Amino acid sequence: MLPSLRWEEPPEGPVVVLLDQTRLPVEEVELVCTDVPALVRAIQTLAVRGAPLLGIAGAYGVALAAVRGYDVDEAAELLAGARPTAVNLAYGVRRAAGAYRVALEKGAGREGAARAALAEARDLHREDAEASALMAGHGLALLDELLPGGGHRILTHCNTGALVSGGEGTAFAVALEAHRAGRLRRLWVDETRPLLQGARLTAYEAARSGMAYTLLTDNAAGSLFAAGEVDAVLIGADRIAADGSVANKVGSYPLAVLARYHHVPFVVVAPITTIDLRTPDGASIEVEQRAGQEVTELTAPPQVAAGGVGPGAGGGLPVAPLGTQAYNPAFDITPPELVTAIVTEQGAVSPVTGAGIAELCARSRQVTIS
Ligand SMILES: CSC[C@@H](O)[C@@H](O)C(=O)COP(=O)(O)O
């Protein structure tokens, strides 16, 4: 698979190259962003997506503005505001912009400061890969402890693999680790309506890994639990509040409720950069509301954004009467009491409490920067 994101410096000037996730699984096509507005569009149309990768993209976006000589503060504001829920985006932007500012203050000049922003983006990219490998190890150790019988049957939601990370991802990296250790019996993949990150992206990554996996519609999960076919749920996160509330792809909260009813562990895997101590609780997390056409029409995100190739108002194939109102939050919030554990690169918090989260963050150098 092509890298999900890379920095390139061709003679015409530096660019951020993205694997366009809206085209998967049909084709691997790269999207070349030569400026910040192009990168912002890629973020909003989900060509680049998933919390850790959004942070990396934000940091490289700042570096792109700096190296090309654009206004860095303006670029940082545009990038950080592109999507509201994944805290990693603002974090990545803040890190690169901070490095730029510090270098300027130290007299590095604009060129030196731009190089400092780029170095910071590269550091964040590498750190995310390292965090990913550590989470995979901690996550599998936790699964083995929670499920001593082995032969794990894991249900996952949305997409959390290499496509969203500098490494192999968050929740998916744990499933992959279990697969490589011969302890994954099956990965159940929620299709993840309406944009199908599970069907298009997680199934794509699972197929490439050779693991046993099965795709299901989101609303089939209940009957799967009832049949005793799920040993654990593993998901990622877009923001974890100080009290341990977890924002993740819409549909995560119903899985947590199902998991509790059926006495199945519900485990969240996320790097420390996804924890936001400035957000006190779940109610304070801003949940992105997306266009209703994503629900009322079958269409690819860029077509929605471009406004039209098909007969529906948003350009897609209508699946509801024209003019139907749709409720389309991109995320939901799972309260800490439904979360069995949060696995980070620093280890696991379990049970999930605000104090446990704070202690974990205190051990991390990264959080003091945010
Ligand atoms: C490791 S990724 C965790 C989350 O970012 C992921 O589960 C998710 O909800 C992504 O949402 P998306 O809207 O596709 O960016």
The ligand as an SDF file (V2000), in Angstrom:
LIG
                    3D

 15 14  0  0  0  0  0  0  0  0999 V2000
   -7.1730    5.7680   14.9770 C   0  0  0  0  0  0  0  0  0  0  0  0
   -8.4070    6.4940   14.3030 S   0  0  0  0  0  0  0  0  0  0  0  0
   -9.6610    6.7320   15.5310 C   0  0  0  0  0  0  0  0  0  0  0  0
  -10.7180    7.5580   14.9620 C   0  0  0  0  0  0  0  0  0  0  0  0
  -10.1610    8.6940   14.3570 O   0  0  0  0  0  0  0  0  0  0  0  0
  -11.5840    6.7700   13.9740 C   0  0  0  0  0  0  0  0  0  0  0  0
  -12.1720    5.7010   14.6460 O   0  0  0  0  0  0  0  0  0  0  0  0
  -12.6250    7.6840   13.4610 C   0  0  0  0  0  0  0  0  0  0  0  0
  -13.6510    7.8590   14.0700 O   0  0  0  0  0  0  0  0  0  0  0  0
  -12.3190    8.4340   12.2360 C   0  0  0  0  0  0  0  0  0  0  0  0
  -13.3810    9.2130   11.7820 O   0  0  0  0  0  0  0  0  0  0  0  0
  -13.2990    9.9140   10.3600 P   0  0  0  0  0  0  0  0  0  0  0  0
  -14.5570   10.7270   10.3010 O   0  0  0  0  0  0  0  0  0  0  0  0
  -13.2210    8.8530    9.3350 O   0  0  0  0  0  0  0  0  0  0  0  0
  -12.0590   10.7910   10.4030 O   0  0  0  0  0  0  0  0  0  0  0  0
  1  2  1  0
  2  3  1  0
  3  4  1  0
  4  5  1  0
  4  6  1  0
  6  7  1  0
  6  8  1  0
  8  9  2  0
  8 10  1  0
 10 11  1  0
 11 12  1  0
 12 13  2  0
 12 14  1  0
 12 15  1  0
M  END
$$$$
